[in-house]
């Protein structure tokens, strides 16, 4: 990643953090590095999901401060993201049975963050005692490549129609097929924004369908 002067905001410098409502756009997502925690179950009721969020943010800010003070490289902590998957995709588009969802909650960190700085940030969070799932946290890269994404404005529970249109109409009609896991980027803080105004990027990694000839 090229570093502009001052504090970097990756939502503005990376094209894969841009999306428009009502538009499905094919993008190339570069390999990115994330803080990650895995889990299963309804995010609205799962203690594991709440614990994941309560762990990711303290470590993400500890990493940011370590980068700023130790490396002189400052940036805006990127938004919360999550990968979602299930054996039956209908639990996302029709049944919406969240108890059957598996997930990886994550926050992106810059590629200049190495294992040593990450471990120091984890130690800082551990001393403060505010990160309940530290032992399950990992630093890992994700390479999604080609993907289709759009911006959804509204409640998370209202995503089903958009996802059905993406999965069942746009992707097949574009000669593509789904490959990776459904990916959501939460541009709004659900604790402070009313559901009808939530802004969420919905992303689906894809590949080109091989021609019969």
N, C-alpha and C positions, 0 to 999 in steps of 0.2 A: 504494500500500500504506500502510495506517495504521501508524504506528510506536508500539508500546507502550513503556513505560519500560524502560530497561536494554537488555541484549543481545537482539536478535530471533532467534528460531529459527523459520524459515519452515516447517519441518516441522510446527510446532504452530499457526501462524497462518494458513496457507493450506489450505483444505479439499482442494485437489487433491493434497496430500501425505498424504492419509488413505485407507486401504483396509483391507479385512478379508479374511482367507483364506476361500475358499468362497463369496464373495459378489461378484457382478458389480454394480457401482454406476455409475449414470449421473451424471457430474459436469460442471460448467461450468468449464473451465480458462481463466483470464484470460490475456491476452497477457503473456508473461514474457520477460526479457532473459537471454541466456546467453553465456558463453564457449564457442566451438564450434570443432571441428576435424573435417574429413571424412576418410573413408578407405574401404578395401575389403579384405575377406578375413577369415579366421578370427581372432577376437580372442585366441585362446589361443596363436597362433603368429606373428601379424603384428607385425613390428617397427614398422610404422606405428601400430598401436593402442597398443603400449607407449609409443611416443614421444608420442602424443597425451595419454595419462594423465600422463606425466612432464612435460608442458608445462602442462596445465590446472591442476593443483594449485598449483604455485608462483605462477602468475599469480593464481589465485583468492585465495590468502592475501595476496599483495601488494595486491590490490584491497581486501580486508577491512581490512588494516592502514592503508591510505591513507584509507579511509572513516572509520576510528576516530580516527586522529590529525588528519586534515585537516578532517573534517566533524563529528566528535563523534558519529557514528552507527555503532554496533557491531552485529555480527550473527554468528551461527554460519554458517560456510561450509556451504552446502547439499551434499547428496550428489552423487556422480557419477551422470550420466544418459546415455542413449544412444538415438538413433533408429536403427531398423534397417529395411532394405527390400531387396527383390530382385524380379526380373522374375517369378519364380514363387514364390508364397507357400508352396508345399508345402515349400520348403527350411527353413521355420520349424517346420512342424507334423508332417511325416512324414519326409522325407529328412534333415532337419537337416544339410544340406551347408553348413557354415559358410564354406567357401572362396568361396561365391557370395554371401555377405552384403555389402551396403554399409552404412555406418554414419556417424553423426555423434556423436562423443563430446562431452559438454558439462557445464557446471556453471552453475547459475543465479546471477546477481548481481542485487542490488536495482535498482529502476528509477531510483533517484537517482544511480546510477553513470553519469557522462557520458563522452564520448569523451576528454576531457582527462585525467580520472582514470585511465581505462583505459590510455591511452598511457603515462602515468607508471608504472603498475604493470608494463606490458610492458618498459619501460626498466629497471626494477628487476630483473626476472627475467633480462633479457639481461646485465646486469652480473654477476650471480651465476653465469651460465653453466650453469644447471641445467634449462633448458627447450629441448629439442632441436628442437621444431617451431614455434617462435615465428612464423616467417614465414608459416605456414599458419593461424595462430589468427585468429579474428575475434570481434567483439562484435556480436550480432544478436538481434532479437526473434523470438519464435515465438508465433503465435496459433493454438491448437488448437481452442478452442471446446468444443462438446459432445464428450464422450468417455466410454467405458466402461472401468472399471479394477477390478482385484482385487489382492489380496496373495498372492504365491506364496512359500511357505516351502519351501526345499530347493535342490537343485542346479539350476544354470541348464539343465543338460541334461534336467531333468525338467519343463520348462515346456511341452513340446509338447502334452500332453494337455489342459492348461488352455487353451492358445491355440486348439486345435482346437474345444473346447467354446464358447469365446468367439466365434470366427469363424463356425463352422458352425451353432451352435444359438442362443445367446443373442441375438446381433446381428440375425439375420434374424427371430427370433420376436418381437423388440421393435419390428419395423417400421423397422429402421435398416439402413444400409449403411456399410461402411468407407470413409473418405476419406483421412485423413493416414497418416503412417508409424507403424509399431509403435514404442512408446515404453516404455523400461524405466528405473526409478529404483532405484538400488542402495542400499538402506538399511543394508546390512551391508558391512563391509570384508572382501572375499574373502581377503585376506592373513592375517586374524586369526580368521575364523569358519569352522568346518568346513562343508562343502557342505550337509549335511542341515539346517543352521540358518540358511542365508542367507535374508534377507528382501528381496524384490524386488517393487515395484509394477509391474504389467503394465498398460499403457494403450493403448487403440485409439481414435483420433478417429473420430467417426461423424457421419452426417447422417440426417435422417428421410427415408424413402422416400416420394416423391410418390405420392399416390393416383391411381388411374386415372380417377376421376371428377372 
